[in-house]
């Protein structure tokens, strides 16, 4: 069922409930007023006859004559008087049978007066106390005009109710469609955007209502999707390029070796060159595998180690110094905290070592003198790790993109590498719930800063 139909049904149900409650209340009020007024008229007749017959001891024949003369007779009016032995001592309109049980008469004696229905008749009973006993006077009649009015009122309300429901259904369906029309336009626009025109965006309404805010949110989502597509295309292009180069070199060297018969030294040189290309290809594949294995959804199962950052930094120093004799790493621990636990974080030791090693190796690689500094500052809730070098500053236009996979600026085009390391570092830091920032300006050291929250 569509939202439009659901809204129309709910709106119709709400209006129907309100109308039904209003009509029932009106009918109940009218019934109560008409019945109360008719019972008052019966009560006056019973009082009048009881006073004349019981209290003033008028003759029954005289009362009959007076009743015939009066013009305010009710439809099918009948009056009966009972003595203390429940015997009828006076009765009018013998053609009408009014059978009242002894329990009803006894109830009237106890309550002094009582109004009730007896079939089509309204009955009002009154008790009279005399020295000779308790008498009961019953006055009954048909409320012909009042009951007819109530029946007509019911039919009028039923017709009006169904007419109002019909109008409500149509208006609810119409207004629901009008309210959802912007959603339909959004749906049509989104269907037109993909896959043909990814640069188109939804129009933003100036009313600042829910539709406008939804359109703005969808536009932000479309921007992120377009950026993801761009990064994906760049990633695929860069991967293809990086894989193509060693494969092309391997293929070319093998083809050249097969053209003519060569001496063993030439073959050995070719095989060593091919081996270097295969090693580079394996290294690239390993970095890509590491990058793909870091899944943000697996953080709970990966971050189970308690890692001492200062010990990790000393291990990284030894590993990086061993990579190239030119590389020199210095550790700056600043002011060591009194509590050694302030130098620990909960995470994955292997991944943190990989991130810190990549940052340190890059710092040494791009430093003029091959030196880098690992500075550690421990706070109460956070642990700051900085990797600094004195190399050329990173161009400001390149800083927003250096953490994207395979991004290589012109400044690093002549340096060996694949552009995967910083992307891997950024993903590892995010996996640990930390922040990775970079600052680089002329005359100042380039600093990569990792902020990790202690848990």
C-alpha positions in Angstrom: 0.0 0.0 0.0 1.3 3.4 -1.0 2.0 6.2 1.6 -0.7 8.2 -0.1 -3.4 5.6 0.5 -2.2 5.0 4.0 -2.4 8.7 4.8 -5.9 8.9 3.3 -7.1 5.9 5.3 -5.7 7.2 8.6 -7.1 10.7 8.0 -10.5 9.2 7.1 -10.4 7.0 10.2 -9.6 10.0 12.4 -12.3 12.1 11.0 -14.8 9.2 11.2 -14.0 8.7 14.9 -14.5 12.4 15.6 -17.8 12.6 13.7 -19.1 9.4 15.2 -18.3 10.6 18.7 -20.0 14.0 17.9 -23.1 12.4 16.4 -23.5 9.9 19.3 -23.1 12.7 21.8 -25.8 14.8 20.0 -28.2 11.9 19.8 -27.6 11.0 23.4 -28.3 14.6 24.5 -31.4 14.9 22.3 -32.7 11.5 23.7 -32.1 12.5 27.2 -33.7 15.9 26.8 -36.8 14.5 25.1 -37.2 11.6 27.5 -36.7 13.9 30.5 -39.3 16.4 29.3 -41.9 13.6 28.6 -41.3 12.1 32.0 -41.9 15.5 33.6 -45.2 15.8 31.8 -46.2 12.3 33.0 -45.1 13.1 36.5 -47.3 16.2 36.6 -50.3 14.2 35.4 -49.6 11.5 38.1 -49.2 14.1 40.8 -52.4 15.9 39.7 -54.6 12.8 39.7 -53.0 11.5 42.9 -53.7 14.7 44.8 -57.4 14.8 43.6 -58.1 11.1 44.2 -56.0 10.2 47.2 -55.4 13.4 49.1 -58.6 15.4 48.4 -60.9 12.4 48.1 -62.7 13.6 44.9 -65.1 11.2 43.3 -63.7 8.9 40.6 -66.6 9.7 38.2 -65.9 13.4 38.6 -62.2 12.9 37.9 -63.2 10.9 34.7 -65.3 13.8 33.5 -62.5 16.3 34.2 -60.0 14.1 32.3 -62.2 14.0 29.2 -62.6 17.7 29.2 -58.9 18.5 29.4 -57.2 19.1 26.0 -53.6 18.2 27.0 -54.1 14.4 26.8 -50.9 12.6 25.7 -51.0 9.9 23.0 -52.4 6.6 24.4 -52.4 8.1 27.9 -53.3 5.8 30.7 -53.3 6.3 34.5 -53.6 3.5 37.1 -53.8 3.9 40.9 -52.8 1.0 43.3 -53.7 0.8 47.0 -51.4 -0.7 49.7 -52.5 -4.2 48.7 -51.5 -3.6 45.0 -55.1 -3.6 43.9 -56.2 -1.2 41.2 -58.6 1.4 42.6 -58.6 3.7 39.6 -57.8 3.3 35.9 -58.3 5.3 32.8 -58.3 4.3 29.1 -59.4 0.6 29.6 -58.6 -0.2 25.9 -54.8 0.0 26.7 -53.3 -2.8 28.8 -50.4 -1.7 31.1 -49.1 -4.7 33.0 -46.7 -3.6 35.7 -45.1 -6.2 37.9 -45.4 -6.2 41.7 -41.6 -5.7 42.0 -41.8 -2.5 40.0 -44.6 -1.2 42.3 -42.6 -2.1 45.4 -39.6 -0.3 43.9 -41.7 2.8 43.5 -42.8 2.6 47.1 -39.2 2.4 48.2 -37.8 5.2 46.0 -40.9 7.5 46.2 -40.9 8.0 42.4 -39.5 6.1 39.4 -39.4 6.6 35.6 -39.1 3.6 33.3 -40.0 2.2 29.9 -42.6 -0.5 29.5 -42.5 -1.6 25.8 -43.4 1.5 23.7 -44.8 3.3 26.8 -43.0 5.8 29.0 -44.2 5.2 32.6 -43.8 7.6 35.6 -44.7 6.2 39.1 -45.3 8.2 42.3 -45.9 7.1 45.9 -48.5 8.8 48.1 -48.5 8.3 51.9 -51.8 8.4 53.7 -53.1 7.2 57.0 -54.7 4.2 55.3 -51.5 3.2 53.6 -49.2 3.8 50.7 -50.7 4.4 47.3 -48.9 4.2 43.9 -50.0 6.3 40.9 -48.7 5.3 37.4 -49.0 7.6 34.5 -48.0 6.2 31.1 -48.2 7.3 27.4 -46.5 7.0 24.1 -44.0 9.7 23.1 -45.0 9.5 19.5 -43.5 12.8 18.4 -40.4 12.5 20.4 -39.6 8.9 19.2 -40.4 10.0 15.6 -38.0 12.9 15.9 -35.3 10.6 17.3 -35.8 8.2 14.4 -35.5 10.9 11.8 -32.5 12.3 13.7 -30.8 8.9 13.4 -31.4 8.6 9.7 -30.2 12.2 9.1 -27.0 11.6 11.1 -26.4 8.3 9.3 -26.7 10.0 5.9 -24.6 13.0 7.0 -22.0 10.6 8.4 -21.6 8.7 5.2 -21.6 11.9 3.1 -18.9 13.4 5.4 -16.9 10.2 5.1 -17.1 10.3 1.3 -15.9 13.9 1.3 -13.1 13.1 3.8 -11.9 10.1 1.7 -11.6 12.3 -1.5 -10.1 15.3 0.3 -7.7 13.1 2.3 -6.5 11.3 -0.9 -6.2 14.7 -2.7 -4.3 16.5 0.1 -2.0 13.4 0.7 -1.2 13.5 -3.0 -0.5 17.2 -2.9 1.8 16.7 0.2 3.7 13.8 -1.4 4.1 15.5 -4.8 7.6 16.9 -3.8 8.6 13.3 -2.9 7.5 12.1 -6.4 9.6 14.9 -8.0 12.5 13.8 -5.8 12.0 10.2 -7.0 11.9 11.2 -10.7 14.9 13.4 -10.3 16.9 10.7 -8.6 16.0 8.2 -11.3 17.2 10.7 -13.9 20.5 11.3 -12.1 21.8 7.7 -12.1 23.5 6.6 -14.1 23.4 9.3 -16.8 23.9 12.6 -15.0 25.7 12.2 -11.7 26.4 16.0 -11.5 22.7 17.0 -11.2 21.3 17.8 -7.8 17.9 18.2 -6.3 16.4 21.7 -6.1 16.3 23.1 -2.5 13.1 24.6 -1.4 13.3 28.0 0.4 10.6 27.1 2.9 13.1 25.3 5.2 10.6 22.5 5.7 11.1 18.8 5.9 11.2 18.4 2.1 13.9 21.1 1.8 16.0 19.5 4.6 15.6 16.0 3.0 16.7 17.4 -0.4 19.7 19.0 1.2 20.6 15.7 2.9 20.2 13.7 -0.3 22.4 16.3 -2.2 25.1 15.8 0.4 24.7 12.0 0.0 25.0 12.4 -3.8 28.1 14.5 -3.3 29.7 11.7 -1.2 28.6 9.1 -3.7 30.1 11.1 -6.6 33.3 11.5 -4.6 33.4 7.8 -4.0 33.0 7.1 -7.7 35.8 9.5 -8.4 38.1 7.9 -5.9 37.1 4.4 -7.2 38.0 5.4 -10.7 41.2 6.9 -9.6 42.0 3.9 -7.5 41.4 1.5 -10.4 43.4 3.6 -12.8 46.3 3.9 -10.4 46.3 0.2 -9.5 46.2 -0.6 -13.2 49.1 1.7 -13.9 51.2 0.4 -11.0 50.5 -3.2 -12.0 51.1 -2.5 -15.6 54.6 -1.1 -15.2 56.3 -4.2 -13.7 54.3 -6.6 -15.9 55.3 -4.6 -19.0 59.0 -4.6 -17.9 58.9 -8.3 -17.2 57.3 -9.1 -20.5 59.7 -6.8 -22.5 62.8 -8.2 -20.9 61.8 -11.8 -21.5 60.9 -11.0 -25.1 64.3 -9.4 -25.7 66.1 -12.4 -24.1 64.3 -14.8 -26.5 65.2 -12.9 -29.7 68.8 -14.0 -29.8 71.1 -16.4 -28.2 73.0 -14.7 -25.4 75.7 -15.6 -23.0 74.9 -16.8 -19.4 75.8 -13.5 -17.8 73.2 -11.6 -19.9 70.6 -14.2 -18.9 71.5 -13.8 -15.2 71.3 -10.0 -15.5 67.8 -10.4 -17.1 66.6 -12.8 -14.4 67.9 -10.4 -11.7 66.0 -7.6 -13.3 62.9 -9.7 -13.6 63.2 -10.8 -10.0 63.4 -7.1 -8.9 60.2 -6.4 -10.8 58.5 -9.5 -9.3 59.6 -8.4 -5.8 58.1 -4.9 -6.4 54.9 -6.5 -7.7 54.7 -8.8 -4.7 55.3 -5.8 -2.4 52.5 -3.8 -4.1 50.2 -6.8 -3.8 51.0 -7.2 -0.1 50.2 -3.5 0.5 46.9 -3.8 -1.4 46.0 -6.9 0.6 46.7 -5.1 3.9 44.6 -2.2 2.7 41.7 -4.4 1.8 41.8 -6.5 5.1 41.3 -3.5 7.3 37.5 -3.5 7.8 35.9 -0.9 10.1 33.2 -3.4 11.0 35.8 -5.8 12.6 37.1 -3.3 15.1 35.7 -5.2 18.0 37.5 -8.4 17.1 40.8 -6.8 16.1 41.4 -4.3 18.9 42.2 -6.7 21.7 45.8 -6.0 22.6 47.2 -3.6 25.2 50.0 -1.8 23.3 52.9 0.2 24.9 53.5 3.0 22.5 57.0 3.8 23.8 58.1 0.2 23.3 56.6 0.1 19.9 58.4 3.3 18.9 61.8 1.8 19.9 61.0 -1.3 17.8 60.1 0.9 14.8 63.3 2.8 15.2 65.4 -0.4 15.0 63.4 -1.7 11.9 63.6 1.6 10.0 67.3 2.2 10.8 68.0 -1.3 9.4 66.2 -0.6 6.1 68.7 2.0 4.8 72.0 3.0 6.4 71.1 6.6 5.6 67.9 6.5 7.8 68.2 7.8 11.4 65.3 7.8 13.8 65.3 9.6 17.1 62.8 9.0 19.9 61.5 12.0 22.0 59.4 10.8 25.0 59.1 14.3 26.5 58.0 14.2 30.1 57.3 10.6 31.0 54.2 10.1 33.1 54.3 8.7 36.6 51.8 6.0 35.6 53.2 3.7 32.9 49.6 2.8 31.9 49.3 6.3 30.4 51.6 5.1 27.6 49.3 2.2 26.7 46.3 2.0 24.3 43.9 -0.8 23.5 44.3 -1.8 19.9 46.0 -4.1 17.5 49.8 -4.2 17.9 50.6 -5.4 14.4 48.4 -2.7 12.8 49.8 0.1 15.0 53.3 -1.0 14.2 52.5 -1.0 10.5 51.1 2.5 10.7 54.0 4.0 12.7 56.5 2.2 10.5 55.0 3.6 7.3 55.0 7.1 8.7 58.6 6.9 10.0 59.9 5.3 6.8 58.2 8.0 4.7 59.6 10.7 7.0 63.1 9.4 6.5 62.6 8.9 2.8 61.5 12.5 2.2 63.9 14.1 4.6 67.0 15.9 3.3 69.2 14.2 5.8 67.3 10.9 6.2 66.4 11.7 9.8 63.0 11.5 11.5 61.7 12.1 15.0 59.0 10.1 16.8 57.6 12.3 19.6 55.3 10.9 22.2 53.2 13.0 24.6 50.9 11.2 27.2 47.9 13.0 28.6 45.2 11.8 31.0 42.8 10.7 28.3 44.7 10.9 25.0 48.1 9.8 23.6 49.7 11.9 21.0 52.2 10.5 18.5 54.1 12.8 16.1 56.4 11.8 13.3 58.5 14.8 12.1 61.1 15.4 9.5 63.0 18.4 8.0 62.3 17.6 4.3 60.6 19.8 1.7 57.1 20.9 2.7 54.1 19.1 1.2 52.4 21.4 -1.3 49.2 22.8 0.2 47.0 21.7 -2.8 48.2 18.1 -2.3 47.5 17.8 1.5 43.7 17.0 1.1 44.6 14.0 -1.2 47.7 12.5 0.3 45.6 9.9 2.3 43.9 8.6 -0.9 45.1 5.3 -2.2 47.8 5.6 -5.0 47.8 9.3 -4.9 51.3 10.6 -5.9 52.1 14.3 -6.2 54.6 15.7 -8.6 57.0 16.2 -5.7 57.1 12.4 -5.0 57.0 11.2 -8.6 60.7 10.4 -8.6 60.7 8.6 -5.2 60.0 4.9 -5.2 56.7 3.9 -3.7 53.1 3.2 -4.7 51.0 5.7 -2.7 49.4 3.1 -0.5 51.2 3.7 2.8 49.5 6.8 4.0 46.1 5.5 3.0 46.8 2.4 5.0 48.0 4.5 8.0 44.8 6.7 7.9 42.6 3.6 7.8 44.4 2.0 10.7 44.1 5.2 12.8 40.3 5.4 12.1 40.0 1.7 13.0 41.4 2.6 16.4 39.0 5.5 16.8 41.9 8.1 16.5 42.6 11.1 14.4 45.4 11.6 11.9 46.4 15.1 10.8 49.3 16.6 8.9 50.9 20.1 9.1 53.5 21.2 6.6 54.8 24.7 5.8 58.0 26.3 4.5 60.5 26.8 7.3 58.8 24.3 9.6 59.1 20.5 10.0 56.5 18.3 8.4 54.5 16.7 11.2 52.1 13.8 11.0 50.1 13.7 14.3 48.2 10.7 15.6 45.7 11.2 18.5 44.6 8.0 20.2 42.1 7.9 23.0 43.1 5.8 26.0 40.4 3.2 27.1 
